[in-house]
Amino acid sequence: MLNPQDTLMFAEAAEAGAVIARQFAANAETVKALAASLRANPPRGIVTCARGSSDHAATFAKYLFETRLGLLTTSAAPSIASVYGTAPALADMLAIAISQSGKSPDILATVDAAKSAGARTVAMVNVADSPLAGQVDTLLPLHAGPERSVAATKSYIASIASLLNLAAHWSGDAELLAALETAPALLAQAWACDWTPLVEQLATARGLYVIGRGIGFGIAQEAALKFKETSGLHAEAFSAAEVKHGPMALVGPDFPLLVFRQADETAESVDELVREVVARGGQVLIAGEPVDGAIHLPVPAAHPAIEPMLQVQAFYRAVNALSVRRGFNPDQPPHLAKVTETL
């Protein structure tokens, strides 16, 4: 049987702390210059462009930029440019493309359309000599290094870190900047957290909901994808509010939920949902502060904005083990390839 510690996914995810330390050092001057320029000439809003795990980082960006900067942030549908051939009115907008490979045709078409429409373009991309990297006004390399496992891990965390770093410098948030200095060490601590209860509880599960709210919702989306991708386990991501609009009809005795909770303004509503599900007999695993009746998954205490990044790091180790436990190889999911080029 495959040892979970022998997978590429395990080895690559374990590098996350070193990756973001390298990224912060390498991109320091570029990020400062970009932030100063954006303060001097603020965009009307922000549009993100991404697919897969990178699009879950874009969800994180929406909540991060709207709460920290007050700028409307929306996700571009790549098919608008690549299939329909339409160029939305994006003059004076900031367009941020997020990608591991930097070569998917639909992402390239969307960035080209945004630039032609008068948007300022930024790429957060892992392959620094990719077509996307050469297409934008400002390049912020992710510096994650080669990622060979089909399951993206360190590149996703690198994307989250890059977004946090830009938001902190752009907003001049000294508290968040200080928190980011501790992030590499905290990621190492998160990697060491024991989430064995998740593996035990979901070893024979047939499906689950993954819950987050605010900046935690993009992490929930990423976790739901990884359950499907690595473990053959159907998972749906919902916000702690949206799950009450229909999906709760399926929640009953022993129905599993994985909940990501950060200690910010969303915490009370998340706790309320957990208590409601526990009262129905549901099986709740919660990352963050414990709630009575739920199985607690430990994560290092941190600034609320970086909590989700630590939670997904601990999750990656657990879902890698779950994959092997369920008889899969997380590095080689069926029907998938590392680089997906879509139109």
Buried (B, 14 or more C-beta within 10 A) or exposed (E): EBEBEEBBBBBBBBBBBBBBBBBBEBBEEBBEEBBEBBEEEBBEBBBBBBBBBBBBBBBBBBBBBBBBBEBBBEBBBBBBBBEEEEBBEBEBBBBBBBBBBBBBEBBBBBBBBBBEBEBBBBBBBBBBEBBBBEBBBBBBBBBBBEBEBBBBBBBBBBBBBBBBBBBBBBBEBEEBBEBBEBBBEBBBBBBEBEBEBBBEBBEEBEBBBBBBBBBBBBBBBBBBBBBBBBBBBEBBBBBBBBBBEEEBEEBEEEBBBBBBBBEBEBBEBBBEBBBBBBEEEBBBBBBBBEBEBBBBBBBBEBBBBBBBBBBBBBBBBBBBBBBBBBEBBBBEBEEEEEEEEEE
